Amino acid sequence: MEEVQVMEEVRKKEITKEFQIHAKDTGSVDVQVALLTSRINELTGHLQQQKKDLSSRRGLLKMVGNRRSLLDYLHRTDTERYQKLIKKLNLRK
């Protein structure tokens, strides 16, 4: 169990470093969207195997909605950053 948490923390730090805008950035829209995308991809794989896991499906839908809201905000405020982020994460739109 501890190994999974350590791996998750390491992956989270890597994603944060890749998408942060400045050295101490941990909560910008870019970082939040990247972390949500990582969790969404992970949960999608889980749900392909566990088709009847409705509580996880509900959590997935909430995460997708949250990511959509963050992306809409970024699109309104900084279209250029939005385009770069969409391209980097391979998201549609």
LINNORCOR-V813230 format. One record per helix or strand of 3 or more residues. SS is the DSSP state (hx for helix, st for strand). FROM is the first residue (numbers start at 1). TO is the last residue. If there is no record, write none. Layout:
SS;FROM;TO
SS;FROM;TO
This chain:
hx;2;19
hx;29;49
hx;54;77
hx;79;89
